[in-house]
């Protein structure tokens, strides 16, 4: 579990538990480096995610808010965790402001509960990367912008949706129960918290990719080399490689 | 389920297979890369010991971090220099063409692709940048992707995508004087909302769209993503073909134009194509649109009142109240007379030659207001050079504008061009998110380039039609 104060480098370590496969982001561990040409990469299945929650309220939260552009002047994603929602969390002198991500009770959270059109705007993968490196393993919201949801999927992070009433109820419950576990069953499309179980929606393609462990598509697509070449050969504007 | 649309046809032609997760694997005809979102993808490839599959179908430029004043190397900003150096190394190792600033071809990725003649009808085009939708103006299927997807494209020249629905947006009638393509798209986003396009691709059609030049069509497709639609396109026509024929690519490859034209014609939406949704807009009724809030959907006609939050849909009320507080505007007022401190004429939305020409005609013979700092950042070195030859630079400079080198600049404040404190900016760019232009207290008012010019002159948001000389599009 993450226990150090934010912001710090230790925010890179994540703490949620993906079941039943080992989490891709166990405490303090880097993801395995894949240097095998991409054919035998072990991509964990993400059938379920459990952890405590953090509510981030508001519609149309854009990726400029999630990670301001000035923190993107980097050539790796390392260290982005401490800059997540930076301008909403800190004032001009870097003093903490009122924000859920600054509250002690949410420091171990791994499930972010958001409202509608979360992640709109820029295509920057820096946004989900920053959230993931802060410690987020899954998001539950009213709706997500498309590119953002796709970027989350590419990192093995579910973005599950439910109606406004359900989300507001869950946000309130998280406030009242910051230490309470939220269990997201991606395969069964349910979320359980306290004594409550609600139905949620996981986009069909996302669900299959996560549950079957095929959310990292590089190796999968690379294995279709002949079909790729055949498709390209039929396109009048593509010269043969 | 749509059928017979350009989207359906281009999709089918590029479909490699259906993947086990249900997504389609699509071949990518052109992959554009820049310095901000690609270095991590090259790093992932190195980790996996994979080479770039099709460097011949990949093109690089530098735009987001490039300084627009002093461009001598090394850049004064160490972080910018590091990103530039990393891109140079990556494209050299992979043998990818790079339009760096020494080539005279550098510029914003969505300006240079079309200039080079590489943005073509019926291509699939991707880039790690949400405004890739711009290229749809040529009848390409173009969308923004994240860095892990850039890795996929570099490794395989393909991408995994779910097919979307198609909404036709029919814009009938004619634009009035002072009203531009930018106003059409701001009106579309105002009506359909910032998330109205999620799950859709937009086909822009109708008389008002057909009447636009390629630059205007690009301004519209560019901002599709601000309405939630990942891609938007216009069917190719004679206007499209005229642009393409003039480009270096087709000038240097004789016969290619005639050889490819039948393909371009074949992927146009059929007359009896079926759409998942159709929306109609009357261009005759449009006036210049400006934003009053902090999302591109919070727009209003220049003579119309800023809405009362209570009158908006329930899920928009809270956002509207906070936006009005941030912008310091009052419901019931119009945006006319809103004081501005900065005028920014630039970005992948509105920094092409006709944009600068129209703005220059407003500026000519006038002076920038004493309280305003005004800058022009051309979209590319080609735009810059041509504008200088035409005398546009002189017009802007004589009026008191700062004339800069090409780049993304103050659209997103990743270089030194940023708002300071709570400055208000009349901006021809695409996003008015809080903090977008480099200051979290900054205030952005989106508008068309003529309106930016008018605001620069008067020091406040101004109806350009009220100025003496008005330019027709």
Contacts between the chains, C-beta under 8 A, distances in Angstrom:
chain1	res1	chain2	res2	distance
A	33	B	47	5.4
A	34	B	47	5.8
A	34	B	48	4.7
A	35	B	47	6.2
A	35	B	48	6.4
A	35	B	49	5.4
A	36	B	48	7.4
A	36	B	49	7.5
A	37	B	48	6.8
A	37	B	49	5.6
A	37	B	50	6.9
A	38	B	48	4.8
A	38	B	49	7.8
A	38	B	50	5.6
A	38	B	155	7.1
A	41	B	48	7.6
A	58	B	318	7.2
A	58	B	319	7.1
A	58	B	322	7.9
A	59	B	315	5.8
A	59	B	316	7.3
A	59	B	318	7.1
A	59	B	319	5.3
A	60	B	194	5.8
A	60	B	195	7.6
A	60	B	295	5.3
A	60	B	319	5.5
A	62	B	295	7.6
A	62	B	431	7.7
A	62	B	433	4.7
A	64	B	412	7.6
A	64	B	431	7.2
A	64	B	433	4.5
A	64	B	434	7.5
A	64	B	435	5.6
A	64	B	436	5.2
A	65	B	433	6.9
A	65	B	434	6.8
A	65	B	435	6.8
A	68	B	435	5.5
A	68	B	440	7.6
A	69	B	64	8.0
A	69	B	412	4.9
A	69	B	413	6.1
A	69	B	414	4.9
A	69	B	436	7.8
A	69	B	438	7.8
A	70	B	413	7.2
A	70	B	414	6.9
A	70	B	438	7.3
A	72	B	36	5.7
A	72	B	414	6.9
A	73	B	65	6.2
A	73	B	77	7.7
A	73	B	79	3.8
A	73	B	80	6.5
A	73	B	83	6.3
A	73	B	414	6.6
A	74	B	79	7.1
A	74	B	83	7.8
A	75	B	39	4.0
A	75	B	40	7.0
A	75	B	43	7.5
A	75	B	82	6.3
A	75	B	83	6.1
A	75	B	86	4.7
A	76	B	39	7.3
A	76	B	40	5.9
A	76	B	43	6.4
A	77	B	40	5.5
A	77	B	147	7.9
A	87	B	434	7.8
A	87	B	435	5.3
A	87	B	440	4.4
A	116	B	195	6.8
A	116	B	315	6.0
A	117	B	194	6.1
A	117	B	195	4.1
A	117	B	198	7.5
A	117	B	228	7.3
A	120	B	194	5.9
A	120	B	195	6.9
A	120	B	228	7.0
A	120	B	295	7.9
A	121	B	130	6.9
A	121	B	225	7.9
A	121	B	226	8.0
A	121	B	431	6.4
A	121	B	433	6.2
A	122	B	129	7.8
A	122	B	130	5.2
A	122	B	412	7.9
A	122	B	431	7.9
A	123	B	37	7.2
A	123	B	128	6.2
A	123	B	129	5.9
A	123	B	130	4.0
A	123	B	132	7.9
A	123	B	144	3.8
A	123	B	145	6.3
A	123	B	146	5.8
A	124	B	36	7.7
A	124	B	37	6.7
A	124	B	146	7.5
A	125	B	37	6.9
A	125	B	40	7.6
A	125	B	128	7.7
A	125	B	146	3.7
A	125	B	147	4.0
A	125	B	148	6.3
A	126	B	147	7.9
A	128	B	146	7.9
A	129	B	147	8.0
A	143	B	195	6.4
A	143	B	198	6.9
A	145	B	195	7.2
A	145	B	198	6.8
A	145	B	228	6.8
A	146	B	198	5.6
A	146	B	199	7.2
A	146	B	228	7.3
A	146	B	230	5.2
A	147	B	130	6.1
A	147	B	144	5.7
A	147	B	145	7.3
A	147	B	146	6.4
A	147	B	225	7.7
A	147	B	230	6.3
A	150	B	145	7.6
A	150	B	146	6.3
A	150	B	149	7.1
A	151	B	146	3.6
A	151	B	147	7.7
A	151	B	148	6.9
A	151	B	149	7.8
A	154	B	146	6.1
A	154	B	148	3.5
A	154	B	149	6.3
A	155	B	148	6.8
A	164	B	315	7.3
A	203	B	162	7.8
A	204	B	22	6.1
A	205	B	21	5.3
A	205	B	22	4.6
A	205	B	23	5.1
A	205	B	162	5.2
A	208	B	20	7.3
A	208	B	21	4.5
A	208	B	22	5.7
A	209	B	21	4.0
A	209	B	23	7.6
A	212	B	20	6.6
A	212	B	21	6.8
A	214	B	19	7.4
A	214	B	20	5.8
A	214	B	21	5.2
A	215	B	21	7.7
A	216	B	148	7.6
A	217	B	19	7.0
A	217	B	21	7.9
A	217	B	23	7.9
A	217	B	152	5.6
A	217	B	160	4.5
A	218	B	48	7.2
A	218	B	50	7.5
A	218	B	151	6.0
A	218	B	152	5.2
A	218	B	155	5.1
A	218	B	156	6.9
A	220	B	19	6.2
A	220	B	20	7.4
A	220	B	160	7.9
A	221	B	16	7.9
A	221	B	19	7.3
A	221	B	25	5.4
A	221	B	152	6.2
A	221	B	155	7.7
A	221	B	156	4.6
A	221	B	158	5.2
A	221	B	159	8.0
A	221	B	160	6.5
A	222	B	50	7.5
A	222	B	155	5.9
A	222	B	156	5.0
A	224	B	16	5.8
A	224	B	17	5.7
A	224	B	25	6.4
A	224	B	156	7.9
A	224	B	158	7.6
A	225	B	156	8.0
A	227	B	16	4.9
A	227	B	17	5.3
A	227	B	25	8.0
A	228	B	16	5.3
A	228	B	25	7.8
A	228	B	27	6.3
A	228	B	156	6.5
A	228	B	157	6.6
A	228	B	158	5.7
A	231	B	14	6.7
A	231	B	15	7.2
A	231	B	16	4.7
A	231	B	27	4.7
A	232	B	27	5.7
A	232	B	157	7.6
A	234	B	13	7.0
A	235	B	13	6.5
A	235	B	14	7.3
A	235	B	27	6.9
A	235	B	29	6.8
A	236	B	259	7.2
A	236	B	260	6.0
A	236	B	263	4.7
A	237	B	29	6.4
A	237	B	120	6.4
A	237	B	122	7.3
A	237	B	123	6.4
A	237	B	260	6.0
A	237	B	263	7.2
A	238	B	27	7.9
A	238	B	29	6.5
A	238	B	57	7.2
A	239	B	56	7.0
A	241	B	53	7.8
A	241	B	54	6.0
A	241	B	56	6.9
